[in-house]
Amino acid sequence: MIAESFRVDPDWGMLVWLTMVSGARRGELCALRWRHVDLERAVVTVRRAIAQDGNDTEEKDTKTHQRRHVTIDPGTVAALTEHRQRWEARAAALVFEMSPDAFVFSNSPDGATSRKPSSVTQRYGRMADRLGIDTHLHNLRHYSATELIAAGVDVRTVAGRLGHGGGGTRDHNVAGVRSVGGRGRPARGAGARRPSSGSPDAGHVERG
């Protein structure tokens, strides 16, 4: 799944990859702006989420009304750097500068509008169907939690990383692992230039 997403569209591949390594909800990644991404410190700050009602979307607080700082591994930093460079190149070609408020994942050339959460889920589902894999987008959150717990990170910390206010991560530990990559583990990147899928650091949560 990871390899195919990068093959089809590097921007789409980056969204799928970051979903897996961060464990963030689809609406949270749709709401992610470049000012929330600190590539030097290797931290992504989850502050907002895109909620959807039919075709209407609204940017609001996260589900738990918390912001959290999610540390990312060097390979993911490199992939996000490439992702940003692609956006900057497109902006330069259209003779404008990309705003720090631009969405990291957007269908508009200036990043002014977010992707719709339902569209992300539907695209992932179509890709899985095309590959003959029985999975869905939410399984990437399951996998992220499972890898962290297997690496020895305590459940409470994993719950904070995934944005669970009440430590409800245990369900993620037991579900959805086998279907992410189709054979028990996810595809290990999309080639030599893609990040490896080692367990990321756990990060921490701030209320506010």
DAKAMO-V957565 format. One record per residue. N is the residue number from 1. RES is the residue in one small letter. PSI is psi in whole degrees, -180 to 180 (none if undefined). NEAR is the number of other C-alpha atoms within 8 Angstrom. Layout:
BEGIN
((N & RES & PSI & NEAR) (N & RES & PSI & NEAR))
END
This chain:
BEGIN
((1 & m & -44 & 11) (2 & i & -49 & 14) (3 & a & -43 & 12) (4 & e & -39 & 9) (5 & s & -40 & 13) (6 & f & -36 & 13) (7 & r & -42 & 9) (8 & v & -43 & 8) (9 & d & 113 & 8) (10 & p & -35 & 10) (11 & d & -42 & 9) (12 & w & -42 & 10) (13 & g & -38 & 15) (14 & m & -39 & 12) (15 & l & -45 & 10) (16 & v & -44 & 10) (17 & w & -47 & 9) (18 & l & -31 & 11) (19 & t & -43 & 14) (20 & m & -47 & 12) (21 & v & -26 & 11) (22 & s & -27 & 13) (23 & g & 12 & 14) (24 & a & 154 & 12) (25 & r & 157 & 10) (26 & r & -42 & 10) (27 & g & -32 & 11) (28 & e & -40 & 14) (29 & l & -32 & 13) (30 & c & -31 & 16) (31 & a & -4 & 12) (32 & l & 129 & 14) (33 & r & 159 & 11) (34 & w & -28 & 10) (35 & r & -11 & 7) (36 & h & 1 & 10) (37 & v & 115 & 10) (38 & d & 96 & 9) (39 & l & -29 & 9) (40 & e & -41 & 5) (41 & r & -5 & 5) (42 & a & 50 & 12) (43 & v & 133 & 12) (44 & v & 125 & 11) (45 & t & 120 & 10) (46 & v & 111 & 13) (47 & r & -35 & 12) (48 & r & 173 & 12) (49 & a & 150 & 15) (50 & i & 120 & 15) (51 & a & 147 & 10) (52 & q & 134 & 11) (53 & d & 101 & 6) (54 & g & -126 & 5) (55 & n & -5 & 5) (56 & d & 138 & 6) (57 & t & 155 & 10) (58 & e & 134 & 7) (59 & e & 130 & 9) (60 & k & -174 & 8) (61 & d & 163 & 10) (62 & t & 169 & 12) (63 & k & -35 & 7) (64 & t & 6 & 8) (65 & h & 34 & 8) (66 & q & 152 & 13) (67 & r & 148 & 13) (68 & r & 147 & 15) (69 & h & 118 & 13) (70 & v & 115 & 14) (71 & t & 147 & 11) (72 & i & 155 & 13) (73 & d & 164 & 9) (74 & p & -37 & 8) (75 & g & -38 & 9) (76 & t & -36 & 10) (77 & v & -45 & 11) (78 & a & -41 & 9) (79 & a & -41 & 11) (80 & l & -34 & 10) (81 & t & -45 & 9) (82 & e & -41 & 8) (83 & h & -45 & 11) (84 & r & -40 & 9) (85 & q & -37 & 8) (86 & r & -43 & 8) (87 & w & -43 & 10) (88 & e & -38 & 10) (89 & a & -41 & 8) (90 & r & -40 & 9) (91 & a & -43 & 13) (92 & a & -38 & 9) (93 & a & -28 & 7) (94 & l & 7 & 6) (95 & v & 52 & 6) (96 & f & 159 & 7) (97 & e & 141 & 7) (98 & m & 130 & 10) (99 & s & 147 & 6) (100 & p & -21 & 7) (101 & d & -1 & 8) (102 & a & 145 & 12) (103 & f & 141 & 14) (104 & v & -35 & 10) (105 & f & 113 & 12) (106 & s & 151 & 12) (107 & n & -7 & 8) (108 & s & 145 & 7) (109 & p & -26 & 9) (110 & d & 2 & 8) (111 & g & 21 & 13) (112 & a & -20 & 10) (113 & t & 147 & 9) (114 & s & 162 & 12) (115 & r & 156 & 10) (116 & k & 131 & 11) (117 & p & -41 & 12) (118 & s & -36 & 7) (119 & s & -37 & 8) (120 & v & -47 & 10) (121 & t & -44 & 11) (122 & q & -40 & 8) (123 & r & -41 & 8) (124 & y & -42 & 10) (125 & g & -41 & 11) (126 & r & -40 & 8) (127 & m & -43 & 10) (128 & a & -43 & 13) (129 & d & -42 & 9) (130 & r & -35 & 7) (131 & l & -6 & 6) (132 & g & 32 & 6) (133 & i & 130 & 9) (134 & d & 92 & 8) (135 & t & 171 & 10) (136 & h & 168 & 10) (137 & l & -39 & 9) (138 & h & -22 & 7) (139 & n & -23 & 13) (140 & l & -35 & 13) (141 & r & -41 & 16) (142 & h & -47 & 16) (143 & y & -43 & 15) (144 & s & -47 & 13) (145 & a & -43 & 14) (146 & t & -44 & 12) (147 & e & -41 & 9) (148 & l & -46 & 13) (149 & i & -40 & 12) (150 & a & -29 & 7) (151 & a & -2 & 7) (152 & g & 5 & 6) (153 & v & 135 & 10) (154 & d & 154 & 7) (155 & v & -39 & 10) (156 & r & -41 & 8) (157 & t & -42 & 11) (158 & v & -41 & 14) (159 & a & -41 & 14) (160 & g & -41 & 13) (161 & r & -40 & 16) (162 & l & -6 & 13) (163 & g & 30 & 11) (164 & h & 118 & 11) (165 & g & -31 & 8) (166 & g & 16 & 5) (167 & g & 29 & 10) (168 & g & 46 & 8) (169 & t & -16 & 13) (170 & r & -34 & 8) (171 & d & -36 & 8) (172 & h & -26 & 12) (173 & n & -22 & 11) (174 & v & -8 & 9) (175 & a & 145 & 9) (176 & g & 5 & 12) (177 & v & -44 & 12) (178 & r & -24 & 9) (179 & s & -4 & 13) (180 & v & -52 & 15) (181 & g & -3 & 11) (182 & g & -16 & 11) (183 & r & 36 & 8) (184 & g & -25 & 9) (185 & r & 157 & 10) (186 & p & 160 & 11) (187 & a & 135 & 9) (188 & r & 75 & 9) (189 & g & -175 & 11) (190 & a & 37 & 12) (191 & g & -180 & 6) (192 & a & -26 & 6) (193 & r & 0 & 5) (194 & r & 153 & 9) (195 & p & 152 & 12) (196 & s & 160 & 7) (197 & s & 43 & 8) (198 & g & 159 & 4) (199 & s & 128 & 9) (200 & p & 166 & 10) (201 & d & 164 & 8) (202 & a & -24 & 11) (203 & g & -170 & 10) (204 & h & 174 & 10) (205 & v & 140 & 10) (206 & e & 137 & 8) (207 & r & 146 & 7) (208 & g & none & 5))
END
